[in-house]
Amino acid sequence: MAPSLRFLLLLPATFFFMQTLAEAATCSDCFTQSQAAYYPNSDENGTDTGRCGYGSFGATLNGGDVAAVSALYRDGVGCGACYQVKCTNSYYCTDDGVTIVVTDQGSSGNTDFILSRRAFSRMGQTTDAAASLLALGVVDIEYRRVSCSYPYKNITIKIDQNSNYPYYLAFVIWHQQGRRDITAVQLCEVICKSCKNVNYRLSQR
């Protein structure tokens, strides 16, 4: 779960991730009021060109319940974060809404989320309610950060095809559980058992 990170290549190596708990000091479970739209030209799933660098995997991650965010993108640190998003119109909307994963950066008007068509529809109580939500295009929502859960999955490090041995390593982190952000990465050489904090930058895709 997290954006592409690029740094010097030290192999064979072990990865250590430094994390911070992503929750507000006052109320980690409180909802924030906002608005959400959806990708109008997409199929049911998300986009395979998101700025988080997931590629085609990002379109089907979490069953296609994914979204682009604006301020929550946080220069890429917000990639892979999970949010509970529910619309507030009780006539159309379910109580629980939908849980989405951030795979892209984007905004539309005053929205904080641009959901996949599938995720946007799943906020509706029925098929007809979902169609009505889609017809509205933009709806009022409440959202909060929640833990990501990938049953039977371990955190996965996917080496990017743009890696250039021996100069740098590019990779994407998949399936990070919980509600924490990866804010730093440490590479440890297996043979000599030495570790180094590595400078990195978040890829802008």
C-alpha positions as CSV (number, residue, x, y, z in Angstrom):
1,M,0.0,0.0,0.0
2,A,1.8,3.2,-0.8
3,P,3.3,5.0,-3.8
4,S,6.3,4.1,-5.9
5,L,9.5,4.8,-4.1
6,R,12.8,5.2,-5.9
7,F,16.2,4.8,-4.3
8,L,19.7,3.3,-4.6
9,L,19.7,-0.4,-5.3
10,L,21.3,-2.6,-2.6
11,L,20.6,-6.3,-3.2
12,P,20.2,-8.8,-1.7
13,A,18.4,-6.7,0.9
14,T,15.6,-6.6,3.5
15,F,13.1,-3.9,3.6
16,F,12.0,-2.2,6.9
17,F,9.1,0.2,6.8
18,M,8.7,3.2,9.2
19,Q,5.1,4.0,9.8
20,T,3.0,6.6,11.5
21,L,-0.5,6.2,12.8
22,A,-2.8,8.1,10.5
23,E,-5.5,9.4,12.8
24,A,-6.5,12.8,14.1
25,A,-5.5,13.8,17.6
26,T,-9.0,14.6,18.6
27,C,-11.2,11.9,17.1
28,S,-9.9,9.1,14.9
29,D,-13.4,7.6,14.2
30,C,-15.3,10.8,13.5
31,F,-16.8,11.4,10.0
32,T,-15.8,14.5,7.9
33,Q,-18.4,16.1,5.7
34,S,-17.6,16.5,2.0
35,Q,-18.7,15.6,-1.5
36,A,-17.9,12.9,-4.0
37,A,-18.2,12.4,-7.7
38,Y,-17.3,9.4,-9.9
39,Y,-15.2,8.7,-13.0
40,P,-17.9,9.3,-15.7
41,N,-16.0,7.6,-18.5
42,S,-14.8,4.6,-16.6
43,D,-16.1,1.1,-16.5
44,E,-17.2,-0.4,-13.2
45,N,-13.7,-0.5,-11.8
46,G,-11.1,2.2,-11.3
47,T,-8.5,3.6,-13.6
48,D,-5.2,1.8,-14.6
49,T,-3.3,5.1,-15.0
50,G,-3.6,6.5,-11.4
51,R,-0.8,8.6,-10.0
52,C,-0.1,6.1,-7.2
53,G,1.7,3.9,-9.7
54,Y,-0.4,0.8,-9.3
55,G,-1.0,0.4,-13.0
56,S,-3.7,-2.1,-14.0
57,F,-3.6,-3.6,-10.5
58,G,-5.1,-0.3,-9.3
59,A,-8.2,-0.7,-11.4
60,T,-9.2,-4.0,-9.7
61,L,-7.7,-3.5,-6.2
62,N,-10.3,-4.0,-3.4
63,G,-12.7,-5.4,-6.0
64,G,-12.6,-2.2,-7.9
65,D,-13.8,-0.1,-5.0
66,V,-11.2,2.6,-5.4
67,A,-11.0,6.4,-5.7
68,A,-8.9,9.4,-6.6
69,V,-8.5,12.0,-3.8
70,S,-7.4,15.6,-3.7
71,A,-5.9,16.9,-0.4
72,L,-5.9,13.3,1.0
73,Y,-3.3,12.4,-1.6
74,R,-0.6,14.1,0.5
75,D,2.1,14.0,-2.1
76,G,1.6,10.3,-2.5
77,V,1.8,9.3,1.2
78,G,-2.0,8.8,1.1
79,C,-1.8,6.1,-1.7
80,G,-3.3,2.8,-0.5
81,A,-5.2,4.4,2.4
82,C,-8.7,3.1,3.1
83,Y,-11.7,5.2,3.8
84,Q,-15.3,4.5,4.6
85,V,-17.4,6.8,2.4
86,K,-21.2,7.0,2.6
87,C,-23.6,9.4,1.0
88,T,-26.0,11.3,3.3
89,N,-29.3,11.2,1.5
90,S,-31.3,8.7,3.6
91,Y,-33.7,8.1,0.7
92,Y,-31.0,6.6,-1.6
93,C,-28.1,5.8,0.6
94,T,-27.1,2.8,2.8
95,D,-26.0,3.4,6.4
96,D,-22.6,1.8,5.9
97,G,-21.6,3.2,2.5
98,V,-18.5,1.7,0.8
99,T,-14.9,1.2,1.8
100,I,-12.5,2.4,-0.9
101,V,-8.7,2.4,-1.4
102,V,-6.9,5.5,-2.7
103,T,-5.2,4.7,-6.0
104,D,-5.1,8.1,-7.8
105,Q,-5.0,11.9,-7.3
106,G,-7.8,14.1,-8.7
107,S,-10.6,16.5,-7.9
108,S,-13.8,17.7,-9.3
109,G,-15.3,20.9,-8.0
110,N,-15.5,20.8,-4.2
111,T,-15.2,17.1,-4.0
112,D,-12.6,15.2,-1.9
113,F,-13.3,11.9,-3.7
114,I,-13.7,10.7,-7.2
115,L,-15.0,7.2,-6.9
116,S,-15.0,4.4,-9.4
117,R,-18.4,3.9,-10.9
118,R,-18.7,0.6,-9.0
119,A,-17.9,2.2,-5.6
120,F,-20.2,5.1,-6.2
121,S,-23.1,2.8,-7.1
122,R,-22.5,0.7,-4.0
123,M,-23.5,3.6,-1.7
124,G,-27.1,3.2,-3.0
125,Q,-29.6,1.0,-1.1
126,T,-31.0,-0.6,-4.3
127,T,-30.2,-0.8,-8.0
128,D,-32.7,1.9,-8.7
129,A,-31.2,4.1,-5.9
130,A,-27.7,3.5,-7.3
131,A,-28.9,4.7,-10.7
132,S,-30.4,7.8,-9.1
133,L,-27.0,8.5,-7.4
134,L,-25.2,8.1,-10.7
135,A,-27.7,10.5,-12.4
136,L,-26.9,13.1,-9.7
137,G,-23.2,12.9,-10.5
138,V,-22.1,14.6,-7.3
139,V,-23.4,13.8,-3.8
140,D,-22.9,14.9,-0.2
141,I,-20.9,12.4,1.8
142,E,-19.3,11.6,5.1
143,Y,-16.0,9.9,5.2
144,R,-13.4,8.6,7.7
145,R,-10.1,6.7,7.6
146,V,-10.5,3.0,8.4
147,S,-8.1,0.0,8.5
148,C,-7.3,-1.8,5.3
149,S,-7.9,-5.5,5.3
150,Y,-6.7,-8.0,2.7
151,P,-7.5,-11.5,4.0
152,Y,-4.9,-14.1,3.1
153,K,-2.6,-11.5,1.7
154,N,0.8,-10.4,2.9
155,I,2.4,-7.1,2.2
156,T,3.9,-7.3,-1.3
157,I,6.8,-5.4,-2.8
158,K,6.3,-5.2,-6.6
159,I,9.5,-4.3,-8.5
160,D,8.8,-1.7,-11.1
161,Q,9.9,-2.3,-14.7
162,N,11.7,1.1,-14.6
163,S,14.2,-0.1,-12.1
164,N,17.8,0.3,-13.4
165,Y,20.3,-2.0,-11.8
166,P,22.7,-1.1,-10.2
167,Y,21.7,2.6,-10.0
168,Y,18.2,2.6,-8.5
169,L,15.3,0.4,-7.5
170,A,11.7,1.4,-8.1
171,F,8.9,-0.5,-6.5
172,V,5.3,-0.3,-5.4
173,I,3.9,-1.6,-2.1
174,W,0.7,-3.6,-2.2
175,H,-1.6,-5.0,0.5
176,Q,-0.4,-3.1,3.5
177,Q,-2.9,-3.9,6.3
178,G,-4.1,-1.5,9.0
179,R,-4.4,2.3,9.2
180,R,-0.8,3.5,9.1
181,D,1.1,5.4,6.5
182,I,4.5,4.3,5.3
183,T,6.7,7.4,5.7
184,A,10.2,6.0,5.3
185,V,12.0,2.9,4.1
186,Q,15.2,1.3,5.3
187,L,17.2,-1.2,3.2
188,C,19.3,-3.8,4.9
189,E,22.0,-5.8,3.1
190,V,21.5,-9.5,4.0
191,I,25.1,-10.6,3.7
192,C,26.8,-7.9,5.9
193,K,23.7,-7.2,7.9
194,S,24.1,-3.4,7.6
195,C,21.2,-1.1,7.3
196,K,20.9,2.3,5.8
197,N,18.1,4.9,5.8
198,V,17.5,5.7,2.1
199,N,16.5,9.0,0.7
200,Y,13.5,8.6,-1.5
201,R,10.9,10.6,-3.4
202,L,7.4,9.8,-4.3
203,S,6.8,9.1,-7.9
204,Q,4.4,11.5,-9.6
205,R,2.5,9.4,-12.2
